[in-house]
Amino acid sequence: MRFFGWVDQREADLLKVKSQAIRTVKTALDKAGISMPEPIQSVLLRLRAVDKIPEAKAEELQPFSATELGVEEADVAVYTQLDKQIEKDRAVYNQKSLLKSD
């Protein structure tokens, strides 16, 4: 399975959001009774064809929030302390950013 998302990194820290998303998805899969595979491979040989797994109906797939799953809301705010320290140092030494075109 692959899960994709988009993060506005001006509003939230990418690594914090990724960590929270992993916890939320894992909790949702556990709640749905879906277990993650073990880090091993097993080969099962059968003499007859496997019955087709019935597809889930759209009305059975209901969206849910992390709080409904019991996952605590995480702080995903951008960490700006380092940026503040850099700006303070630049002001002291009268330097400008080489990354910005001011």
N, C-alpha and C positions, 0 to 999 in steps of 0.2 A: 504494500500500500504506500502511496505517496500522498502527502498533504501539502498543499501550496497556500500561501497567503501573501499579503502585502502589508508592509509596515511603513507608516510615515515616520521616518527617523528624526524628523524635527520635533515630534510629539512623544515618541517612545523609543526606548533603547532596544536595538535589534536582539541582542543576546538575552536580555530579560524577557522579551516577548517570546522568543524561541523556547526558552526554558519553561515559561508558563504554558505555552501551547502544547508542549510535549506532555506536561503533567495533566492538562485538561483532556487531551486526546486519549491518553492512557486510562484515565478515570472513566471516560465515556465508553471505551472499548471494554473495560472490566465490567461496567454496569450493564452493558449489552450482552455480557457472557462471551465475549470474543477474546480468546487468549492469544498473546503474542507468541510467535514460534520460538522454540528453543534454538540456541546457536549450534544445532546439529542437523544433519540430514538423515532421513530414514527413507528407504525405498520399500514400498509395499507392492507386491505382485499379486494380481487377482486374475482369476480365470474367466470372469464375466465382466461386462461393462458396468461401470458405476452409474447408478441412477442419477438423473439430472437433478441438481439442487433447485428447488423452486425459488423464483425471484421474489423479492420483497415488494409488496404493493406500496405505491406512493403514499397512501394515507397512513401506513404503518411507520413511515420515516418522519418523525416529528423533530423539529429543531429544539435544542435545549441550551441553557446557559451554563456557564461554569459553576455558578452558585447553586443551581439545581442539582448538580453532581456532587456538591459538597466540597468543591475545590475553592480554597480561599483566594480572594482577590489579591493579586500581587502588585507590587509597586514596579511599574514598567517605565517610569519617567526617565527622561534623558539625564545622565549624570553630567552636570555642568560645572562642578567644582574645579576640575582641571582647566576648563576654558577660562574661568574667572581668574585663576592663578596666573595663567599665561598672559592675559590682558593686563593684569597688575604688573607683572615683570616687564612687559613691553613699555608700559607707561613710565616705569622707573628708568629704564635704559633708553627710552625714546626710540624704540624700534617699531617697524610695522611688519605685518604679516607678509611673507613671501608667497603665500597661497592665494591671497586676495588681490584683485586688480583695483586698488584704490587710487 
